[in-house]
Amino acid sequence: MFSGVTSRLQSDIDTIKLVLDTHEGLRSLVFAQSPTKQANEQNVDQAETPSELAKTLNEIRRVAPSKLSWQIYDRCAAFTRLYAVFEQFVEDLATDYLRMLPGLFPRYEDLPMNITTQHRIGIGQILLKLGKDGPFRELEERNIIRDLSHGLSGNPNYTLLRDAFLIDPQNYRAEPIAKLFRYLGFEDCWPWVEKHPLMVEFMQRERDANETPKTVLGDFVDYRNEASHTAVGDIVATEGIKSFADFVAILGETLAQLVMKYVLRRKEILGEAIVVGRVVHKFSDGVIGALMSAGTVAIGDELFIMQSRLCCRSAVRSIQIEQIPHERLDLKDDQEIGIRLSVEASEGAHLMRLGPVQLAMVPETIPEPISPDDFPLQPVPPAEDPNV
């Protein structure tokens, strides 16, 4: 669930970091006092003889930009690309969620009010701007009106126009992200980000004490805007750029987990997911003690860990009862077992599984607006300046 968008984000970020490290290593060879000695010390391609390598490095040095110009270029390229992949991630996450909503709310009228309100406002703005040119040139008026009428008439095959929610052109600082998530029905998105364990740990490990996720994101957007729209004369250390890249990866993961948590809770109400256990002990060897519901559990099963400020997927790595390992167990209600998951879970966390639940009660509506604190850890009963 949303693993595709987070995996793409992480893969793109890994590539950016690898390119930065590669360029840094190459610069150290090109601008070394003794390129042959430096190359040998760094164990570069042993297929080349020292004389061949020295000749190659001399040729590169002859046509290479100055070290400072090269570093400035890397800074600008890295921040521009990093922002692009982050922007794409945010829009892909929103798009995937909007595609899921008709399955979570078979009737358009039962959608959270924030969503239906923004959907109609966004459609109205788009209809005013339709034409052969501009950002909405691929959209057709009749299709927009048709899809909206499907929802308003109770057709369960309705769809939500993604462009109606991505209507604001601002860069994705904290406020525009929070605004977009309010459009999608989520209140208090940014507090979730700031209090998420992954973000808290990153900020303590990587950033200064006077920084916050909001200020780090703001600095990142500023660097990107400078790279895209101004003459840049200063460098940013490679490790500094990589720290921003790691921040973006964690920010993306926290946003995906917020959306996933709500989807799982909604699926629980619909009878498409169930709480199968609760963590009651946490041992030093990575094994947790879980009080389980009746059913079957096996090594390799996918479970979702649900905590007050975290929601992630995990896999069952091992199962044991009184230190005796098992590949598979048929459980009774309230049976406690030892289990090792691929992701660490804290005491009090709930373990959930996707799958049909018998005789589930499906309420017509849910409380508004959606907030992380709306998800208790108990089973649920059956035209602005774009550079701002």
VEXRODO-459887 format. One record per residue (C-alpha): chain; x, y, z. Coordinates in steps of 0.02 Angstrom, whole numbers, always signed. Each point is the difference from the previous one (the first is absolute). Layout:
BEGIN
{"A"; {X; Y; Z}};
...
//
This chain:
BEGIN
{"A"; {+0; +0; +0}};
{"A"; {+87; +157; -66}};
{"A"; {+163; -98; -3}};
{"A"; {+20; +40; -185}};
{"A"; {+10; +188; +25}};
{"A"; {+113; -11; +152}};
{"A"; {+115; -125; -88}};
{"A"; {+16; +114; -151}};
{"A"; {+40; +148; +112}};
{"A"; {+133; -97; +94}};
{"A"; {+75; -68; -161}};
{"A"; {+12; +174; -77}};
{"A"; {+78; +69; +159}};
{"A"; {+126; -142; +7}};
{"A"; {+50; +42; -180}};
{"A"; {+24; +184; +43}};
{"A"; {+112; -46; +147}};
{"A"; {+101; -123; -104}};
{"A"; {+29; +131; -135}};
{"A"; {+58; +125; +131}};
{"A"; {+122; -126; +75}};
{"A"; {+63; -48; -173}};
{"A"; {+31; +180; -49}};
{"A"; {+86; +34; +165}};
{"A"; {+116; -147; -25}};
{"A"; {+37; +47; -180}};
{"A"; {+39; +179; +50}};
{"A"; {+122; -61; +130}};
{"A"; {+92; -96; -138}};
{"A"; {-8; +136; -131}};
{"A"; {+64; +137; +115}};
{"A"; {+122; -105; +101}};
{"A"; {+184; +52; +2}};
{"A"; {+50; -175; -52}};
{"A"; {-145; -79; -95}};
{"A"; {+85; -169; -24}};
{"A"; {+42; -18; +185}};
{"A"; {-173; +58; +51}};
{"A"; {-82; -124; -119}};
{"A"; {+103; -145; +65}};
{"A"; {-42; +45; +179}};
{"A"; {-186; -1; -41}};
{"A"; {+11; -168; -92}};
{"A"; {-72; +61; -164}};
{"A"; {-12; -113; -153}};
{"A"; {+150; -115; +10}};
{"A"; {-18; -44; -185}};
{"A"; {+82; +167; -43}};
{"A"; {+186; +22; +25}};
{"A"; {+54; +153; +100}};
{"A"; {+61; +87; -158}};
{"A"; {-166; -28; -90}};
{"A"; {-97; +61; +150}};
{"A"; {+109; +154; +19}};
{"A"; {-25; +39; -184}};
{"A"; {-188; -17; +17}};
{"A"; {-5; +112; +153}};
{"A"; {+106; +130; -87}};
{"A"; {-121; +2; -146}};
{"A"; {-147; +22; +118}};
{"A"; {+93; +138; +93}};
{"A"; {+31; +90; -163}};
{"A"; {-185; +17; -42}};
{"A"; {-76; -2; +175}};
{"A"; {-76; +155; +78}};
{"A"; {+82; +74; +152}};
{"A"; {-28; -95; +161}};
{"A"; {-111; +140; +68}};
{"A"; {-106; +8; -158}};
{"A"; {-20; -189; +3}};
{"A"; {-54; +2; +182}};
{"A"; {-125; +141; -33}};
{"A"; {-70; -98; -147}};
{"A"; {-21; -155; +109}};
{"A"; {-88; +104; +131}};
{"A"; {-123; +73; -125}};
{"A"; {-30; -165; -91}};
{"A"; {-25; -98; +162}};
{"A"; {-124; +121; +79}};
{"A"; {-97; +21; -162}};
{"A"; {-14; -187; -28}};
{"A"; {-36; -36; +183}};
{"A"; {-144; +122; +3}};
{"A"; {-68; -71; -163}};
{"A"; {-7; -177; +69}};
{"A"; {-78; +62; +162}};
{"A"; {-133; +99; -93}};
{"A"; {-39; -152; -108}};
{"A"; {-13; -108; +156}};
{"A"; {-126; +116; +83}};
{"A"; {-108; +6; -155}};
{"A"; {+13; -189; -29}};
{"A"; {-49; -34; +181}};
{"A"; {-151; +115; -16}};
{"A"; {-48; -80; -166}};
{"A"; {+11; -178; +68}};
{"A"; {-105; +47; +151}};
{"A"; {-133; +85; -108}};
{"A"; {-11; -157; -106}};
{"A"; {-31; -103; +156}};
{"A"; {-136; +111; +73}};
{"A"; {-147; -68; -105}};
{"A"; {+41; -172; +69}};
{"A"; {+4; +68; +178}};
{"A"; {-157; +106; -23}};
{"A"; {-117; -82; -128}};
{"A"; {-113; +153; +6}};
{"A"; {+69; +170; -46}};
{"A"; {-111; +84; +130}};
{"A"; {+85; -99; +139}};
{"A"; {+173; +70; -38}};
{"A"; {+74; +116; +133}};
{"A"; {-64; +176; -25}};
{"A"; {+174; +72; -29}};
{"A"; {+19; -113; -151}};
{"A"; {-167; +36; -84}};
{"A"; {+16; +187; +33}};
{"A"; {+173; +12; -78}};
{"A"; {-50; -116; -142}};
{"A"; {-140; +117; -53}};
{"A"; {+100; +160; +28}};
{"A"; {+147; -70; -98}};
{"A"; {-110; -56; -144}};
{"A"; {-76; +174; -7}};
{"A"; {+171; +81; -12}};
{"A"; {+56; -124; -133}};
{"A"; {-154; +29; -107}};
{"A"; {+40; +186; -3}};
{"A"; {+176; -35; -64}};
{"A"; {-30; -136; -130}};
{"A"; {+74; +31; -171}};
{"A"; {+128; -55; -127}};
{"A"; {+141; +72; +105}};
{"A"; {+38; -5; +185}};
{"A"; {+13; -135; +133}};
{"A"; {-172; -75; -35}};
{"A"; {+12; -15; -189}};
{"A"; {-13; -190; +10}};
{"A"; {-167; +6; +91}};
{"A"; {-168; -1; -87}};
{"A"; {-150; +93; +70}};
{"A"; {-125; -139; -38}};
{"A"; {+105; -130; +91}};
{"A"; {+18; +112; +153}};
{"A"; {-188; +32; +7}};
{"A"; {-39; -184; -32}};
{"A"; {+110; -62; +142}};
{"A"; {-69; +128; +121}};
{"A"; {-179; -45; -46}};
{"A"; {+37; -184; +32}};
{"A"; {+45; +42; +178}};
{"A"; {-144; +118; +31}};
{"A"; {-126; -124; -72}};
{"A"; {+59; -142; +112}};
{"A"; {+91; -99; -134}};
{"A"; {+124; -114; +94}};
{"A"; {+120; +11; -147}};
{"A"; {+38; +183; +32}};
{"A"; {+178; +67; -11}};
{"A"; {+84; +151; +78}};
{"A"; {+95; +121; -112}};
{"A"; {+177; +10; +71}};
{"A"; {+31; +171; -76}};
{"A"; {-138; +73; +108}};
{"A"; {+109; -35; +153}};
{"A"; {+166; +53; -77}};
{"A"; {-67; +170; -46}};
{"A"; {+123; +106; +100}};
{"A"; {+168; +41; -83}};
{"A"; {+105; +35; +158}};
{"A"; {+158; -95; +37}};
{"A"; {-25; -140; +124}};
{"A"; {+52; +83; +162}};
{"A"; {-85; -53; +161}};
{"A"; {-154; +111; -21}};
{"A"; {-43; -52; -179}};
{"A"; {+23; -183; +46}};
{"A"; {-116; +20; +149}};
{"A"; {-124; +92; -113}};
{"A"; {+3; -138; -131}};
{"A"; {-30; -133; +132}};
{"A"; {-146; +100; +69}};
{"A"; {-72; -6; -176}};
{"A"; {+19; -189; +10}};
{"A"; {-92; -5; +166}};
{"A"; {+147; -6; +120}};
{"A"; {+10; +125; +141}};
{"A"; {+159; +25; +101}};
{"A"; {+113; -74; -133}};
{"A"; {+154; +98; +53}};
{"A"; {-11; -44; +186}};
{"A"; {-1; -182; -56}};
{"A"; {+160; +29; -99}};
{"A"; {+88; +90; +142}};
{"A"; {-45; -131; +131}};
{"A"; {+32; -154; -107}};
{"A"; {+137; -109; +80}};
{"A"; {+101; -5; -162}};
{"A"; {+1; +189; -13}};
{"A"; {+36; +27; +184}};
{"A"; {+149; -118; -7}};
{"A"; {+67; +80; -160}};
{"A"; {-12; +177; +67}};
{"A"; {+91; -51; +159}};
{"A"; {+136; -92; -96}};
{"A"; {+28; +110; -152}};
{"A"; {-58; +177; +30}};
{"A"; {+35; +144; +119}};
{"A"; {-102; +17; +158}};
{"A"; {-77; +165; -59}};
{"A"; {-66; -77; -162}};
{"A"; {-171; -77; -28}};
{"A"; {-70; -103; -144}};
{"A"; {-87; +158; -59}};
{"A"; {+160; +103; -6}};
{"A"; {+100; -141; -82}};
{"A"; {-131; -18; -135}};
{"A"; {-2; +189; -23}};
{"A"; {+189; +5; -19}};
{"A"; {-7; -142; -125}};
{"A"; {-130; +92; -106}};
{"A"; {+105; +159; +10}};
{"A"; {+153; -93; -64}};
{"A"; {-103; -70; -143}};
{"A"; {-71; +170; -47}};
{"A"; {+173; +79; +4}};
{"A"; {+65; -140; -112}};
{"A"; {-142; +24; -124}};
{"A"; {-19; +188; -4}};
{"A"; {+156; +90; +60}};
{"A"; {+187; +9; -29}};
{"A"; {+76; -116; +131}};
{"A"; {+177; +35; +60}};
{"A"; {+16; -107; +155}};
{"A"; {+17; -187; +23}};
{"A"; {-88; -118; +121}};
{"A"; {+103; -144; +66}};
{"A"; {-44; -170; -72}};
{"A"; {-46; -67; +172}};
{"A"; {-113; +150; +26}};
{"A"; {-94; -34; -161}};
{"A"; {-14; -184; +45}};
{"A"; {-74; +48; +169}};
{"A"; {-138; +96; -91}};
{"A"; {-26; -152; -111}};
{"A"; {-22; -113; +152}};
{"A"; {-121; +126; +73}};
{"A"; {-106; -4; -158}};
{"A"; {-4; -191; +5}};
{"A"; {-60; +0; +181}};
{"A"; {-127; +138; -33}};
{"A"; {-71; -102; -143}};
{"A"; {-10; -156; +109}};
{"A"; {-92; +92; +139}};
{"A"; {-128; +70; -122}};
{"A"; {-29; -171; -78}};
{"A"; {-24; -77; +172}};
{"A"; {-131; +131; +45}};
{"A"; {-101; -43; -154}};
{"A"; {+24; -187; +26}};
{"A"; {-59; +11; +180}};
{"A"; {-163; +79; -51}};
{"A"; {-27; -123; -143}};
{"A"; {+26; -147; +118}};
{"A"; {-122; +71; +127}};
{"A"; {-128; +27; -135}};
{"A"; {+27; -177; -66}};
{"A"; {-25; -64; +177}};
{"A"; {-170; +85; +5}};
{"A"; {-43; -75; -170}};
{"A"; {+51; -174; +58}};
{"A"; {+152; -8; -113}};
{"A"; {+130; +4; +139}};
{"A"; {+8; -65; +177}};
{"A"; {+103; +25; +158}};
{"A"; {+84; -168; +33}};
{"A"; {+110; +40; +147}};
{"A"; {+69; +123; +127}};
{"A"; {+180; +17; +57}};
{"A"; {+9; -29; +188}};
{"A"; {+187; -29; +23}};
{"A"; {+159; +55; -86}};
{"A"; {+157; -103; +26}};
{"A"; {+182; +49; -25}};
{"A"; {+30; -129; -138}};
{"A"; {-126; +83; -117}};
{"A"; {-140; -121; +41}};
{"A"; {-166; +72; +58}};
{"A"; {-134; -84; +102}};
{"A"; {-167; +19; -87}};
{"A"; {-173; -42; +63}};
{"A"; {-84; -71; -155}};
{"A"; {-177; -31; -61}};
{"A"; {-59; -168; -64}};
{"A"; {+70; -40; -171}};
{"A"; {+156; -56; -89}};
{"A"; {+170; +83; -4}};
{"A"; {+150; -59; -101}};
{"A"; {+176; +57; -39}};
{"A"; {-7; +118; -149}};
{"A"; {-173; +70; +40}};
{"A"; {-22; +186; -28}};
{"A"; {-65; +97; +150}};
{"A"; {-23; +186; +27}};
{"A"; {+65; +81; +159}};
{"A"; {-119; +133; +66}};
{"A"; {+59; +121; +133}};
{"A"; {-61; +172; +51}};
{"A"; {+131; +87; -108}};
{"A"; {+55; -138; -119}};
{"A"; {-75; -119; -127}};
{"A"; {+108; -115; -104}};
{"A"; {-1; -169; -83}};
{"A"; {+108; -141; +64}};
{"A"; {+34; -184; -30}};
{"A"; {+0; -142; +127}};
{"A"; {+180; -60; +16}};
{"A"; {-18; -129; +139}};
{"A"; {-131; -73; +118}};
{"A"; {+27; -85; +166}};
{"A"; {-91; -64; +153}};
{"A"; {+106; -22; +157}};
{"A"; {+155; +18; -109}};
{"A"; {-54; -144; -113}};
{"A"; {+0; +60; -182}};
{"A"; {-147; -30; -116}};
{"A"; {-25; +26; -187}};
{"A"; {-188; +17; +19}};
{"A"; {-125; +8; +143}};
{"A"; {-188; -18; +17}};
{"A"; {-42; +121; +139}};
{"A"; {-136; +13; +130}};
{"A"; {-73; +164; +61}};
{"A"; {+115; +94; +121}};
{"A"; {+144; -121; -29}};
{"A"; {+169; +81; +30}};
{"A"; {+144; -43; -116}};
{"A"; {+175; +63; -33}};
{"A"; {+21; +75; -171}};
{"A"; {+139; +92; -91}};
{"A"; {-53; +126; -133}};
{"A"; {+102; +85; -135}};
{"A"; {-42; +169; +79}};
{"A"; {+15; +40; +185}};
{"A"; {-166; +16; +93}};
{"A"; {-27; +83; +169}};
{"A"; {-105; -60; +145}};
{"A"; {-182; +43; -28}};
{"A"; {+14; -8; -189}};
{"A"; {-137; -93; -93}};
{"A"; {+34; -125; -138}};
{"A"; {-120; +3; -147}};
{"A"; {-27; -111; -149}};
{"A"; {-91; +34; -164}};
{"A"; {-137; -123; -39}};
{"A"; {-189; -26; +9}};
{"A"; {-86; +9; +169}};
{"A"; {-168; -83; +24}};
{"A"; {-156; +102; +44}};
{"A"; {+88; +167; +3}};
{"A"; {-106; +153; +35}};
{"A"; {+24; +136; -130}};
{"A"; {-53; +173; +62}};
{"A"; {-55; +126; -128}};
{"A"; {+115; +138; +57}};
{"A"; {+152; +31; +107}};
{"A"; {+46; +146; +113}};
{"A"; {+66; +158; -83}};
{"A"; {+136; +56; -23}};
{"A"; {+128; -139; -2}};
{"A"; {+136; +18; +131}};
{"A"; {+137; -119; +59}};
{"A"; {-81; +4; +172}};
{"A"; {-162; -67; -75}};
{"A"; {+82; -170; -10}};
{"A"; {+2; -77; +176}};
{"A"; {+101; -157; +22}};
{"A"; {-152; -107; +36}};
{"A"; {-99; -106; -123}};
{"A"; {-137; +99; -86}};
{"A"; {-172; -76; +28}};
{"A"; {-101; -102; -134}};
{"A"; {+800; +1776; -1099}};
{"A"; {+139; +47; +99}};
{"A"; {+188; +21; -30}};
{"A"; {+63; -177; -28}};
{"A"; {+168; +47; +77}};
{"A"; {-73; +54; +167}};
//
